[in-house]
């Protein structure tokens, strides 16, 4: 799927940035465990003042299965939905979603003593990409948004159980992070719309 998309989509600045981020996260996963300890969102360390973990916790993962699943989704999402975004907008979306997930987990999920992974932010990328991409027809993007909303709704239900793929992770799936990421994607769209409207009025 990714190879097919690469044949039809030019390598824009945003795609190169995505590839650079992917390479960075692969490199972080290859480092000794003390890199994970220094960058993951550890609640006790954030309270002590290490606030960078709210962002960097999204860049490290709980082992290789977690890393490869998230990075495959990140690459596919970027190639399929965000390829035509400007580098500035793509960078802002990445930082916004990562910070929203980090802050959401820190303030709303005290049970998460350690959080890591990009999956929460990816849900924000998907929502924003589906809402704005012009590479796919509206009916397809609308249907995909409904599926994403249904997935998050199911994950929030008390009877939710992890899929076989998610069961490969050494920790429970942080489903609340997926919700925070999706809401961050919606908020990003609303802020952008308000900004563009105000600029047009002036």
Secondary structure, DSSP 8 states (H G I E B T S, - for coil): -HHHHHHHS---HHHHHHHHHHHHHHHHHHS-HHHHHHHSEEHHHHHTT-TTHHHHTTT--SSHHHHHHHHHHHHHHIIIIITTS-HHHHHHHHHHHHHHHHHHHHHH-TT-SEE--SHHHHHHHHHHHHHH-SSS-HHHHHHHHHHHHHHHHHHHSTT----TTGGGSSS---HHHHHHHHHHHHHHHHHHHHHHHHHHH-
